[in-house]
Amino acid sequence: MPLIVGVDIGGTFADFVAVDTRTGEIETLKVLTTPTAPGEDIAAGLKRLADGGLMLGEIERFVHGTTVGVNTIIQRRGARVALFTTAGFTDILELARLRMPNPYSLYCERPAPLVPREHVFPIAERMAATGETLLAPNEADIAAAVAKARTVGAEVVVVSFLHAWRAPRHERAVAAMIAKIAPEITVFCGAEVWPVIREYERTTTAVLNAYVQPRIDNYLRRVSGELEKAGVTAPLLLTTSIGGTMTAEAGRRDCVGMLLSGTASGVVGASLVAKATGLQSVLTLDIGGTSADVALLENGEPSFATGLSIGEFPLATTTVAVQSSGQGGGSIVWLDEQGVLQVGPVSAGSTPGPACFDRGGAAMTVTDAALITGILGHGVIGFGAITPKPELAELAARPIAEKLGIGVPELAEGVLRVAVSGMLIAIEQLLARAGVHASELTLMPFGGAGPMLGTLLAEAAGVQRMLVPATPGTLCALGAASAAIRRDTMRTVLLPLASENLGNIAQTLDELAAEAEAAIVGMVGAGQSAITRSADLRYKGQSFEITVPVGDLATPDALIATFHEAYERAFGHSDRETPVHVVNLRVSSARPAPDLRLSHAEGALHEARASGTTQLYSGGAWRQARLYDRKFLTPGATMSGPAIVIQDDTTLLITEGWRAEVDGFRNIRMEQI
């Protein structure tokens, strides 16, 4: 029985999906994460799968999405990094782009860089913008800088020089010198990590890569060891920030390529469901223990972007376009100095966890609020991992309720509304950037807490339709299992889009395609890959560009026309008289994703049979709500709110005014009436 296993490690739970490639049968599981002992959660999940009859030796593909990299940055628990940069440019991380994170805030502060100013060392070298050497680096200068880096305890050195995108030989020469002088220090070159123009973005992306590399390397080694002990012979694959996969060996150095791996996995899983059900315009909502992540699917496909922020820092690489907010199931409830109720961004995680988990947590969280209001409390959570205790949730909530002068149920409902308002900010930013109105979209909530808050968020955002996948709590793991092997390459060229430059452009695209395919072959061997070419174009004199697909290059006319059309769609106008310039060329090489077919069976419309009733606190009063067990809901079953649907991996709240129907894929489709 050939198996594909996808695993997603979140802030509270580790999610598992095992797919039988012959029958399409899917088995899911959740276990608590073990942040203090990385890899043990994977070992625990594999053991439970094996105890359930799964033959671990028959796993032919094991794909893992993780938040270890992004959490390292957010928590600032990464490596001690030194930066070697061109003399005269040692303030590059402090100066950045001279923009405040929030120009409308009177209290806004710029974040401290990951590399302190005293860990930045100037190197006497200079390269012209044309790639010509003006001053070559010398070994004595490098030896002095290495001695200083050792003095401050640097574990990793980033070498990032001016104009290295044009010719990286100075960076490579210095890296070789460092390896000779201090072989114990890991070295990354800016042009190796991100060979693109704009020195700040290139440098900060290389710094992010270096900052997380030791922890990611250690983590992947531990996970690989656990897989070996469990008898899993399939190579460890990692989901990437762009929604593909790469080998663990590649991920040990290309760390920025997997920073958003867990987030991207969820969007890939949502895309799989959207395509199967024929949904075109979808707003995905992934709520885990720490955060809420929203993204758009257009024609069922994810959107991509560059320049997204990881914590407080910009990431120049291309990623799945996701907007995040710091509200999740484990987000802690608190009062600010003015006595205003706040939710997040600090999370209780799995240890100690929400108060109701009875694992040592004393602070009230969103999960505790859901338990107090009656959304939760109708069974175990996370495949039996937790039996929530209402008395502990109320104990944690009471001090805050007393300070506010309200009852505990009123506080709990307010907590859910505040959490939703934080997520709504992320949604409004995403939709404004895309030029889309919420009423045009179908909301797809997933993650452990997504269905629990989905209708509340849909009502606040103005979304009138929802689709809750069959296994929403483990959809990220399903996305990991269904992701394709993919490698993306990129190079800055800075050329006018004119006939005389087409030969150079075509040659560069061919070189990038060969580089991407060589990386794929190095990861998984020879095979047939799909090659996609694109270009970052802008009008002459502009500072930023947009990406368009590259087709036939016999003449520049078709590509120029494509750019004008894309520009007009994005900004409502175009300037067809102004010359177009090529800034960057991009090539993606991908092997086909596994053919995972979701099982489908139609059923006649019928009213679902409730398993009972419960009390739900909503709108300032206790109301009766019907209870449904999802494993007994067959295609064609209909329900209306207020209702609660329980299942092993999540809980779905259907508020009053919504009607739901189970479709042939066992998704629950909902519409506001």
N, C-alpha and C positions, 0 to 999 in steps of 0.2 A: 504494500500500500504506500506508494510514494506520497510524501507529505511536504507541505510548505508551512513553516511556522513563522509568524510575525509576532514580535514582542515590542511593546511600548512602555518605557519606564517614565511615569509621571511623578508628581509631587507627593502623592499619597499611595497610589496603587500601581502595580506592574500588571499590564494587560497582555494576555496571550490569546492568539488565534491560531488554530491548527486546521489546515485545509487538506482534505483528501482530494488529490488532483484527478482521480478517476471518477469519483461520484459527485464531487462538488460539496460534500458534506462538511460543515464547519462546526468546530468545537471551540468554545470560548472559556476563559478563566481569568480571574483576578486574584492577586495576592498582594499583601502589604509590601511597600518598598522597604529597603534596608539601607538608608543613606549612609550610615556609619560603617557598613560592610558591603561595598559595591559587589554585585555579582551573586550575592546570596539569595536575593529575591528571584533571580533567574533560575538558580538551582532549585529553590523551593517550588517554583511554578512547574519546572520540568518534572520534578518528582511527583507532583499531583497529577500531571498529565499521564505519566507512566503508570501511576497507581490506578488511573482510570482506564487503562488498557492500551494507551498509545505506545507504539513501538518507536522509541527514540532513535534507534538505528536506521529507521526508514525515512528519517528527515533528509530530504535532498536539497532543501533551501531554507536557510535560517536567517531572517532579516530582523534587525534590531534598530529601533528608534530611541533616542535618549536625550534627556535635557541636562546631562552632566556638564556640557560645555557652557551653555547659556547660564545655568545656575552658578557656575564658577565665576562668571563675569558679574552677574547681578549681586552675588554675595561677596565679591572681591576676595576670593580665596585662591587666586591663581599663583603662578610662579613669580619669582623675583626676576624681572626682565631689565636688561640694559639695552640702550639704543645707541648705535653708532651711526651718525649722520654727517652730512657735508658741513664742514666748518662754516659758521655764519647762519646755520639753520637749526640750531639746537633748541629753539623755542617753538618748533613746529607743532608739537602736541598741545602746548598752551594757547598758541595763537589760533590754531584750528582754522575755522572760516569766519572768525570774529562775529559769530552769531550767538545770541543768548538762547537757551533751550526754550524759554517761553517769554517772548518780548512783551507780553501783556501783563506779566506778573511783577509787582513791585518787590517781591521777595525772592525772585529767581536767582539762583546761583549756578555758576558753571561747575560741572563735576571735576573733581581732581583727576588728572590723567592716571592711567594704569602704570605708567613709568614716571616716577618722580623726576623733577628737573635735575637733581644731583646724580641721577643714573643715566643721563644723556651725555654722550661724549663726542666732541667734534673730531672729525677726521679731515686732514688736509688733502683734499682731492677735489677735482672739479671736471665735469664733463659738459660740453656744449649741448644745446638743445638738438643739434644735428647728429649727436653721437660721437663727436670728435673729442679726444682726450686733451684737456687743457692742463691738468695736473694729475699725475698718477699717484695713487696711494703708495706709501713706503712701509716696509715691515717694522722699522723702528717706531714709527708713529702708532702702528697697530699694536705692537707689544706694550707700549705705554698705556694705551686705552684698555687693553686686556687686563693689565695689572690693576688698573682702577676698578674695572668691572669685578674682578675677583675680590677686591677690598670691600665692595658694597654687597658681596654675596650673591652676585648674579648667577642664576641657573641657566638662563637662556639669553642669547644676544640677537638682536634684530639689526641687520645692516640695511639701511635704506638711504640711498643717495639721490641727489637731484638728477633728473633726466635719465634715471636707470631704465625707465620703460623703453627708451630708444635703443640703448645698448647696455646690457647688465654686466659687462666685463669687470668694471671696478668693484661692484658688489661681490661677484664671484671670486675675484682675486683676494679681497679682504676676508671672505668666508674661509678660503683655503688657508690663509695665514693664521686665522683664529684656530682652525682645526689643528694646525701644526703646533701652535704655541700652547693651547689649552684644550686638549681633546675631550676633557670632561664636560665642556660647555656646549650645549646644543645651539646651532646657529640657523637663522632663517634670513633670507634675503627678501627685501620688499618686492622686487620684480619677479621673484620665484613664486611668492604667494599670490600676487595680483599685478601682472605686467601691463599696467594701464596708466595713462597720463593722470595728473593731479597728485602732487606729492603728499598732501595731507591724507587723502583717502587711501592712497597706497600704503603709507606708513602706518596709519592707525589700524588698517586691516591686518597688516603683518604683525603688529603688536598684539592684537586680539588673538591671532593664531598662536603666537609664542606664549602668551599669558595662560592659555588653557592647555597647551600641548602636554606638559608633564602629567597633569591629572587625567586627561583623556587617554594618554598612552598607558598609564597604570591601570585605569579602568578597563580598557579593552583587553589588556593582558589577563586581568582577573576573570573577565567574562569568558575569554577563550579557554582559560583553565577549567572553569566550571563546565563548559560545554564538553571538553575532553573527558572530564571525570564522569559526566553523565552518559558518555557513549555516543555523543552527536558528532558524526564525522563530516557533516556538511560544513563548508567554510562560512565563517561569520561575515555577513554583509551588513552594512549600515545604510540607513536612509539618509539622504542628503537634503540640504536646505532648499534645493530646487525640485524636490519630489522624485528623485531617482535613487539609485543605490550605488555604493562602492564597497570595496573590500575593507576589512578592518586594517589590513596592512597599509592601504592608501590613507585611511583615516588617521593613522598615527602621525602623519605630517600635514595632511590637508585638513586641519582641524576646523578652519572656518567653513569648509564645505559641508560640515555636519552640525553646525551650531544650532540650526533650527530644524534638526531632523525629526524630533517628535512632533513639532507643529506641522511640518510639511506632510508627515504621514497621515494626519487626520484629514487634510485637504485632499490627498490622493484617495483615501477611503471614501470621502464624500463624493468625489468625482466618479468613482466606480458605481456608487448607488445612483447618482444623478443620471448617468448614461443608461443604466439598466432600466430606469423608470421614465426616461424621456424628458427629464427636467432640463430646462435650458438656463434660466437665470436663478442662481441659488446664492443665498447668504448663509455661509456655514458658521456655526457657533460651537466651539469646542471649549467646554468648561471642565477643568480638572480640579485638582486640589489647591493650586496656587494662582492660576490666572484664567482669563477668558480670552480666547483668540478667535477673531472673526476674519473671514476671507470671502471673496466673490468667485463664483464659477460662471463663466460665460460660455454658452453652448456646451455646458457640462465640463469644461476644462478650467483648470486653475489659471489665475492671472499671476504675472511675475513682475518684480520690481527690483530696483537697486537703491541703495542708500537707506535701507531700513535700519532702525536702531536696535542694538542689542544692549539692554540695560540703558546706560546713558551714552553709549558710543555708537557712531555710525559704522555700518558694515557696507563696504563698497560692492561686494559680490552680489550677483543676481540670486534672488531667493523667491520662493512662493510669496506673493504679496499678502501679508498678514498684519492685522492691527491688533495689538494686545492691550489688556487692562489688568490691573492687579487685584481682580476679584475672582476668587474661586471657592470651592466648597470648604477649604480649610482656612480661608482668609479670616483674620482675627478682627473682632469688633472692638472699637475703642472710642473714647471721647477726646476731642482735641482741647486746646487751651481755652477755647470759647464755649466748651460744653456741647459742641456739635457732633452728632453721631457720624462715625467714619467706619468704613469696611476696607481692610487691606491697606497697603499691599503685603504686609507681613503675613505669612501663612504658618499654621501649626503643623503642616505636612502630615506624615504618617506617625512621626515620633516628635512630640508626645501626641499629636493629633487633636481633633476637636474634643471638647470636654466629654461629650457623650460616648466617645470611644472607650473611655475608662483605661487609657494608657498613660495617664499622668498629666494630661492637658487640663489646665484650669481656666483658660481664656475662652470666652464665647466666640463661636465661629458661625459662618453661614450655614454649615451643616446642622449646628445646634438650633439655629433659628428655624430651619426647615422641620426639624423634629418637633419643636415646640408648637408650631402652627399646624401640625398633623399631616404634613406632606410625607414625612418619613415616619418610621415606627410601626410598620406593618409587616415586618419580617427582618431578616438579616441583610447586611450590606456587603457587597463585594464577594459574591459566591460564598457567603458564610464566614467571611473573614472577621466581621464585626457584628455584634448585636448591640445597637445603640441603647443607651440608658437615658430616658427622659428626665429623671430626677437630677442627673449630673448636668444636663443642658440647662435646666431651670436654675440650678445652683450657680452656674457660671453667669447666667443672664441677670440674676436678681440685683446685684450691686449696681449695674448700669441702669436698670429700670428704675431703681430707687432714686438715683441721681437725677434722672430725667422726670421723675414724678409720674410715671405711667406703669401700667401693668406689664407683666412679662410677655403675654401674647401680643400686646400692642407693640412692644419693643421688637419682638421677633419678626412681625410683619414689616415693621419699619426697616429692619436690617435687610430683608430681602429686597425692599424697594430701593434702598441706598445702593446695594450691590448692583442692581439692575441699572441704576442711573450711571454708575461708573462705566459699565459695559456700553451703555448707550452713547457715551462720548466717543468711544473707539469706533462704533458703528457709523456715527455721523461723519467722522473724519474720513473713514473708508469710502462711504457713499459719495461724499462731496468731491473727493479726489477722482472718483470714477464717473461722476455725473449721472448717477442712477438714483431713482426714487424708491423708497422702501416698498411701496405698494406694488412695484413691478416684480418683486422677488418672492421666492419661497424660502422660508427659514428652515435650515436643517440642523437641529441641535443634537450634539453628541458629547461624548465624554461622560464621566460619572455624574456630573451635576448639570449637564446641558439640558436634558429633558425636564429636569426638576424646575428649572427657571425659564424654560423656553417660551411658554405662553405669556408669562409676565413681561419678558423682553419684547416679544412680538407686539403686544398691545402698546408698549411704550414707544416702540420704533415705528409703528404704523404698518407692520407686515400683517397680511390677512390670511396667509397660507403657510402651513408647516408640513414637513415630512420628517417623521422620527424613524430612523433606520431600525432594522430588526434587532441588531445588537449594538445599540449606540454607545454603551459603555466601553466597548472594545473596538470601536471603528478605527482608531488610530493604528492598532495592531493589524487590522485587516488591510489598511492602507499600506503598511510596511510590507506585508506579504505580497501585495499586488504591484509594488513599484518596480520599474524597469531599471536595468543596469544602464547608467548614463554617465557620460563625461563631457564637460563643457570647457572649451578653450576660447581665448580672447586675445586680441592684440590691437594696440593703438597704431594707426597709420597716418592720420591727419593729412588727407588729400582732398582736393576738389573732385567732385563727382563728375568727371569729364572723360571723353573718349580716350585721351592720351594716358589716363591712369587705370583703365580697365584691366590691362595686362598685369599690372602690379597688384591690383585688388584681387583678381582671379588667382594669381599665384599664392598670395597670402592666405586666401580661403582654402586652397588645396593643402598648404602646409599645416594650417590649423586642423583640417579634417584628418590628415595623416597623424598628427599629434594626438588628437582625440581618439582615433581608432587604435593607435598603438597602446594608449592607456587602457582601453577596453580589453584588448587582446592580453595585455599584461595581467589584467584582473581575472578574466574568465576564459581566455583562450580564443582561438579563431572562431569566426561565425559571421552571420549576416547582420549588419548594423544599418539603422536608419540615420542618415546624415541630414541635419537641418542647418541652413546658413542664414545669417541675419547681419544687419549693419546698424550702427548707431549714427544717425544722420542729424544734421542741423543746418540752418541757414547761415551763410557767411556772416561772421560777426557775433553770433550768439554764443552763449556760455555753456548751454546744456543741450542735450540731444534726446531724440526718441528712437526706439528700436523698431525696424521694419524688416520683413523677410526679404531675402535675396533670391531672385529667380534667374532668368536668362540674362547673361551679361554681354550679349552681342552688342548692345548699345546702352548708354546710360539712361535713355528716355523712360523705359518701363520702371526702373528703380526710382527715378526722380518723381514720376507720376504717383507711385505708391507712397512716397514720402509726403507729397502734397496732400494726398487724400487722408493719410494718417494724421497729419498735422491739423487738418481741418476738423477731423472727428474729435481730436483732443481739445482744440482751442477755439473752434468755431470760425476760423478763417485760415487763409494760407497766403503766401507771397510768391506767386509763380514767376516773378521777374528776378528774384534774388537767387544767386548761385547757391547750390547745395554742396556741403562738404561732408566727407566721411571721416568720422572720428575713430571709431573702433569697429573691428570686424569680429564676428562671433561664429563659432561652429559647435554644434552639439552632435554627439554620436551616441546612439542608444540601441541596446538590444531589446527585442520585444518583451513586454511585461508578461508574467504568467497569465494564462487564459483562465481566470477565475470567473466562473459563471454562477451567479446567484440563483438558487433554486426558485422555481415559480410554479404556482398552482392557483387557478382562479376558483372563486367560490361565490355562491349566490348571496345576495344581500340578506342579512338577518340581524336582529338586535342581539348584541353580546349579552351573555349572562353574567351578572355581577356575582362576585364571591361573597359580598357583604357590603356593609356601609361603615362609614367612619365620620368623625367630626373634623372639619377643616376650618381653621380661622382665616377669614378673608373679608376684606372690607370693614374691619372693625367689629366683626361678630362671628360667632361659631355657626357653621352651616353644615348640613348633612351632605356628604359626598359618597358616591358609589365607589366600591373597590373592585378592581379587575386584576386577574393574574394573567400576565401576557402569554404564558405558555399554553393557555386554553383559548386564546383568541385566534380564530381561523380566518382565512381570507373571506371578505364580505361582511365581517362583523362590524357593527356600527355602535357608537357610543356618543354621549353628549355630556358636557360639563355641568356642574362640577363633578370631577371624577379623578381617581388616582389609579394608575396602572403600575403594578409592581413586577419586577423581573430581577434576575440574578445580578445583572451588571449596572442597573440604574433604576430610578423611579420617575415616572412621567406624571406631571400635573396637567390636567385638562381643566382650565378655569371655566366659569360660567360664560356662555355665549360662544362656545366652540363646539363643533361637531366633528367627530373622528370616524374614520373607516379604515379597516385593515385591507391592504391591497394584496395582489398575488405574490409579492415578494415578502409578505408579512411586515412590510413597513406600515406605520400608522400615518395616514394622510389626514390632516386637520384643516378646517376652514372656519373662519370667524363668521357667525351668522347674526 
